[in-house]
Amino acid sequence: MTVDINKIKRDYNRFLPLVSTRKGEFIFVPGFIYQSLLRETDLKKGDAKKVTEEVIRFLISANLKLITAPLIREVVNVHLLKMGFEKARLQYTRIGLPFHDLLTLLNTEKKTGPKLVTVKIVKRITSEFKAVADLIKSYS
């Protein structure tokens, strides 16, 4: 079964909850995954379509009560790895801090002040970005 990811199909509404983002809740649109893979990675259209289809199948089969944009990105990354697209996974990775780490840093703000906490956050994110950028270069 091939999924036409360029069309919004109302059938997905029956199987998937709304996607929660910073901007509110939205209907799941498979084409957004496909478009972001083409924009953010070196994948060819056919490979991006296959990854998108696999992610859709997984999300439907997982029977989730809540879907977030970061969760979708994590699921896409897992499928990129499963399908052997290691460089694309690095290109698609999310740079940032886990919830727990950020909470811990924010809780130290009372002791160290907001400026120092902001500097620590920026340093960690920049460090992670540089490490991933170096890994991507190693694939070239």
C-alpha positions in Angstrom: 0.0 0.0 0.0 1.4 3.4 -1.0 0.5 6.5 0.8 0.2 9.8 -1.3 1.9 12.0 1.2 1.2 15.2 -0.8 -2.5 15.0 0.0 -4.1 15.5 3.3 -6.3 12.5 4.0 -9.1 12.7 6.5 -8.6 9.1 7.4 -5.6 10.0 9.5 -7.9 12.0 11.8 -9.5 8.8 12.8 -6.2 7.1 13.8 -4.1 10.0 15.1 -4.6 12.6 17.7 -4.0 16.3 17.0 -0.3 17.3 17.0 0.5 19.6 19.9 3.0 22.4 19.1 4.0 25.8 20.7 1.4 27.4 18.4 -1.5 25.2 19.3 -3.0 21.9 18.2 -3.1 20.9 14.5 -4.3 18.0 12.4 -1.5 15.6 11.5 -0.2 16.3 8.0 2.1 13.6 6.6 3.4 16.0 3.9 5.1 18.1 6.6 7.4 15.3 7.4 8.2 14.7 3.8 8.8 18.4 3.1 11.1 18.8 6.1 13.1 15.7 5.2 13.7 17.2 1.7 14.5 20.6 3.1 16.8 19.5 6.0 18.6 16.4 4.7 20.2 15.1 1.5 17.6 12.4 1.0 16.1 11.9 -2.5 12.4 12.2 -2.9 11.8 8.5 -3.0 13.7 7.9 0.2 12.0 10.7 1.9 8.6 9.3 0.9 9.5 5.8 2.2 10.7 7.2 5.5 7.5 9.3 5.8 5.3 6.3 5.1 7.1 4.2 7.7 6.7 7.0 10.3 3.0 7.3 9.5 2.5 3.5 9.9 4.4 3.6 13.2 2.4 6.5 14.6 -0.9 4.9 13.7 0.1 1.5 15.2 1.4 3.1 18.4 -2.1 4.3 19.2 -0.8 7.4 21.0 -3.0 9.8 23.0 -0.7 12.7 22.4 1.7 13.6 19.5 4.1 16.5 19.7 6.4 17.9 17.0 9.5 16.8 18.9 8.1 13.3 19.2 7.5 13.2 15.4 11.2 14.3 14.9 12.4 11.5 17.3 10.3 8.9 15.5 11.6 10.1 12.1 15.2 9.9 13.4 14.7 6.3 14.6 13.3 5.3 11.2 16.2 7.1 9.4 18.6 4.9 11.5 16.6 1.7 10.9 16.6 2.4 7.1 20.4 3.0 7.1 20.3 6.8 6.6 22.8 7.7 9.2 24.0 11.0 7.7 20.4 12.1 7.2 19.7 11.3 10.8 22.5 13.6 11.9 21.2 16.3 9.6 17.7 15.9 11.0 18.7 15.7 14.7 17.3 18.1 17.2 19.9 20.2 19.0 19.0 21.2 22.5 18.6 20.1 26.1 16.5 17.2 27.5 13.6 18.5 29.7 15.2 17.3 32.9 18.6 19.0 32.2 16.9 22.3 31.3 14.7 22.1 34.4 17.8 21.5 36.6 19.6 24.5 35.0 16.5 26.7 35.4 16.3 25.7 39.1 19.9 26.9 39.7 18.9 30.3 38.3 17.9 31.4 41.8 21.5 30.8 43.0 23.5 31.8 40.0 21.3 34.4 38.3 19.5 34.3 34.9 22.5 35.5 32.9 24.8 32.7 34.0 22.1 30.1 33.3 21.5 31.6 29.8 25.2 31.4 29.1 25.4 27.8 30.3 22.4 26.8 28.0 23.9 28.6 25.0 27.3 26.9 25.6 25.7 23.4 25.8 23.6 23.9 22.7 26.6 25.4 20.7 28.8 22.5 21.8 26.3 20.0 20.7 25.8 21.7 17.4 29.5 21.7 16.7 29.8 18.0 17.6 27.0 17.1 15.2 28.4 19.4 12.5 31.7 17.6 12.7 30.0 14.2 12.5 28.1 15.4 9.3 31.4 16.6 7.8 32.9 13.1 8.3 30.2 11.7 5.9 31.3 14.1 3.1 
